[in-house]
Amino acid sequence: MQRLRDLYDEHGQSPWLDDLRRGWITSGELSRWVEWGVRGLTSNPTIFQKAIDGSDEYDTQFGDLVRGGSAIDDAYWHLVTTDIEGALAALRPVHDQSLGRDGFASVEVDPALARDTEGTIAAARALHTAIDEPNLLVKIPATAEGVPAIRQMVSEGRSINVTLIFGLDRYAEVMEAYLSGLETCDGDLSRIASVASFFISRVDTEVDRRLSEIGSATATTLQGRAAVAQGQVAYWMFRDTFRGPRWDALVARGARVQRPLWASTSTKNPSYPDTLYVDSLIGPDTVNTMPEATVDAFVDHGTLARTVDADVDGARRVLEQVAEIGVDLDDAAAVLEEQGVASFAKSFEELITSLEAKADRLR
């Protein structure tokens, strides 16, 4: 596991784990992941669906809740809260040792609220109140409706993981929401943390599909390159945004940068290297959240080198070539956003349906 520690110690990138299940907490395995170098954790409705549906580890607590009269939705959030609190406890030493820079666990608001600004604000407040820990990040999707909620939450001094970012224009809006939120916050800015989560591999999945439809030799050579290129340009945007007089004024009040977080970093195309979306996006002040299989692959044969800004001009040229050949990256981002919102909502709905059936049996 030395590579995980070296990723942070030598290159300033925090490896996080993109998964969570009850057994990892109760067995102490999550604490072992932390000992091996994992510095944070992300979750989402799909992860909880797989964890709760796929085991009997939650049945005792769920049965007690149901027999005690809890509604199914309320029972679900009790299960999630228990897991997140366990993860926060396991990661708290990292949070303390890093002086609040790392050691976070993320939990997402109800995915049905992705197009509801006020509903998202209320849900994010409720999660921060219910799980009152300094290393909690509440996940808010970077939809057009989510951006004002992000700004509001930051202005209230709440730490946020901005999720489901697929395009550079929306990323610029997210950074602006963070900055303006900090500027209107009258609390201690050093207590506010945020990451902006770019979903990497899904970009290649959609762009590659469109390139395949074009079918030319040039289109073929561009396959598998757009996602990394967009991430590298996003990193340049991050470095450009968090500097200068405006940012210096916030730093003087204790502000921390909103780190880019590379999510969806398992390769969906089996012909691509299994560490492609880790090896190609390594650099200071970044996070890479990886599923267990990708962590194992990186530990086994990942490459340790600063790559995220090694050739930004080349990354820009890739995006220009993709656009010139006929792929509308803005449209691809919009499609991916819709798919991401729908996917998480579907996972949530399927889990609630499954829990309703389980409740009938347990009763």
N, C-alpha and C positions, 0 to 999 in steps of 0.2 A: 504493500500500500504506500510505499515511499513516493510514488509518482503523485499521489493526491496531495501529500504534504509539500512536495517540490512545486506543484502547480501554484500553490499560494505563496510559499516562501521565496521562490525564485522569480515568479512571474506576476504575482499580485492578483491572480484569479482564484475566486473561491469556488471549490467544488461543492455543489449541493446535490441532494438526493431527491429525485422526482418520483416519490412513492411513499406510501405509509400504510401500515397494517397493524392491527392490535397486537399480534404475536411478536412483532419486533420490539414493542414497548415492554410487554410483560416478560419476555425472555431475556431482556437486556441486550438484544442484538443491535438495536438502534444506538445504544451507548457505545457498542464496539465499533460501529460505523464512525462515530464521532472520534473515537480513539485513533482510528485509521486515517483520519484526515477530512472527513465530511464536515462541512462548516455551516450547513443549513438544510432546509427541507421544504419542498413544495408539494401541495396536494391539489386535487380538483375533483369535481363530481364523478368523473370517470374512474379515478383512482379509488374513491370511496365505494363506488358501485362494485368494483372488482373485489375489494377487500371484504365488504359486508356480505355480498352475495356469495362469495367464493369460500366462505368458511363458517364454522359454528362458533367462532371466538366471541361473537357479539350477542349470542342467543340469550345468555343469562341476563345481561343488562337489559336487552331489548324486552325479554319476557317480563322482567320486573316492572319496566316502564309501562308496558301495555296493560298488565294486570292492575297497575296502579292508576289506570285511567288516562294515560297520556295519549294524545292524538298521534297519528303515525308521523306526521311532519315534525312534531315536537320531539318525538322519540328519536327520529333521525338526527336532529341537531344535538341531542344529548349524546348520542354515539360519537358524532363528529367532534364535539367539544371535548369529550373524554380523551380521544386519540390526540387531538391537537395539544391539549394540556400535558399529556405524557411526552409528546415530542418536544414541547417547549422546555420541560424540565430536563430532558436529556441534553438539549442544546444550550441550556443556560450557562454552563461553564465556558463555552466558546464565546457567548455574548459578553460575559463579564470580562474574560481575558482580553477580548478585542476592544474593550471599552465601547461596546454598543455597535461595532461595525458589522459583526457577523453573528451567527448563532440564531438565525430566525427560522420560524416555521410559518407557512402561509396557509390560510383557509379562505375559500371563495364564497362570496355572497351567493344567494340563490340565483342560478343562471337564468331563471325566468325574468329577472329584473334587468337584463342587459340593455333593454331599450327604455328603461324607466329611471330617470335621473333621481327624482325624489325618493322613490322606493329603494334605490341603491344607497343613497345617503343614509336613510333610516336603518337599512340592514347592516351597513358597515358600522354605524354607531353602536347598534345592538351587539354585534360581534365583539367590538372592542370593549364594551361594558361587561359582557358575559365572560370574556377571557381577558382579564385585566393583567396582562403580562407585558413587560417592555420589549420582549423579542417576538411579539406577534406581528405579522403582516397580514392585513386583510386584502384579498385579491378583488380588484374591480376591473372589469373588461374595458379595453380601450375603444369602445364604440363611441359614436358621436355623442350619445346620451351619457356615456360613462365619463367622458373628459370633464364636464362640469362637476361631477361628483368627486372626482379625484382632486380637483382644485379645492373644493369645499372641505374635504376630509383633511388635506394637508394644512389648510388654514386653521383647522381646529386642533392641530398638533398630533394628528393620528398618522401612524405608519402604514404605507400602502404598497402592495405589489400590483403594478399595472399589468394586466395580462392580455393575451390575444392581440398582440401587435404584429401586423403583417406587412406594413408599408412605411416608407420614409416620411411621407407627409403627415400621417397620423402620429408617428414618433415625435415629430417636431411639435405637434399640438400637445402631446403628453408632457414633454419637457417644459413647455411653456406653462402648462397647468401646475406643474410642480413648483416652478419658480414663482409664479404669481401667488400660489397658495402659501409659500414661505413668506413672501413679502407682506401678506395680510395677516399672518399669524403673530399674535402678540405674546406667545409663550416662548419656552426654551427651545430654540431650533435644533440644538444638539440632541434632543430626544426624538427627533423625527427621522425615520429611515424610509427609503423607498428604492425599489428596483423597477425597471421597465423591461418587461418580458417579451422579447422577440421570438416568435415561433419560427424556427429555422427550416427544418426538413419539410414541413408542409408547403413552404414556398417552392422548393424544388419539385415537389410532387405536382403542384398545379402548373408551374411554368414548364416543366418537362412535358406534361401532357399537351400543352399548347404548341411547344416546339415540335413534338412528335407529329402533330396534325399538319404543321407546315412541311415537315418532311425533307427539307433540303439538307445538303451536306453541312452548310454553315449552322443550321439549326441543330443538327446532331452534335456538332462540336461544342455547342453552348449548353447542352444538357448537363445537369448536375453542378452548375457554376453560379446560378443566379442567387441562391440562398446565401451562400458564403459571401459573395460580392456585396449583397445588400447589407449583411451584418457588418462587414468591414467599413462600408460607407456610413452606416449608422454609428459606428464607433468614432469615426472622424467627426460626425455631427455632435456627438456627446462631448468630445474633447473641445470642440469649438464653442459649444454652448456654455460649458461650465468653466468659464474664464472671463476676465475683463472686469470692468468697474461694477457692473450690476451684480455679478457673482461675488466679487470681493466684498461688497457691502453685506451680503448674506453670510459669507464666511466669518466676517467680523462678529456676527451674531450667533455663531456656532453651527451654521448649516453644513450638512454633508451632501456630497454629490448623489444624484439618483443614478445608481449603477445600471448599465445595460446587463440584462440577464438573458442568456441564450437558452431558450426552452425548445422542446421538441427536437432534441439532439440525437435521438436514435435514427439511424438511416432506414428509410422506408424502402429504398431500392436496394435489393441484395447485391447488385453489381457494384455498389459504391463501398469504399472502405468503411468498416463499422465504427471508426473513430473520426470520420471525416469532419463532423460538425463540432468536434472538440479540438482536434489538432489545428484546425484552420482559424480558430477564433480565440486564441490565447493572448491575453494582454492585461495590463494593470487596471484596477478598478472595474473589473467585470466579474460576472457570476456565470457558471455553466451548471444548470440543473439537469442531472442525468438519471435515467432509469437504471435499475440495478445491472442489467446486462451491459449497458454502455459503460458504466463505472468499471465493471470487471474487464471489459475489453481495453479500456484506457490504461488501467493498472497493468495489464499484461503486455501491451505493445503500443501504447500511445506515444506520441512524439511531444517532447517538452521543448518548446521554442516560442518566442514572441512572434506571433503570426498575424494578429488582428490588424495591424497597421503596417505590415511589411511592404505592401504594394497597393496603396489606396487608389492611385491613378489607374492601375490595372483593373481594380474592382469597378471603378466608374466606367471604364471602357466596356467591361462585360455587360453592365446594365444598359449602356448605350446601344451595344450590338443587339441585345435582346429586344430592345424597343424598336430599333431600325428594322429588324426582321419581321416585325408585326405582332409582337406580344405586348399587350397593354398591361404594364405592371400595376397600375392603379386599379384596373378592373380585376386583376388577379387577387390583389389584396382585399378588395371588397367581397369577392366570392369566398375567399378563405375566412374572412371575418364571419360571414353568414354561416358558413359550414361549422366554424368553431363554436359559435353561439348555439347553433342547433344541436351539435354533438353533445355538448355539456348538458343542455336542457333535456335531451333524450335520455342520457345516462341517469339524470336526476329522476325523471318520470318513471323510468324502468325500475329503478331501485325502490321508489315509493310503492309501486305496484307489487314488487316482490315482497316488501315489508308488510304490506296489507295482507298478502296471502300467508306469510309466516305468522302474522299476528293471529289470524283465524286459527291456525294449527296450535299455537301456544295457548290460546285461550281455552 
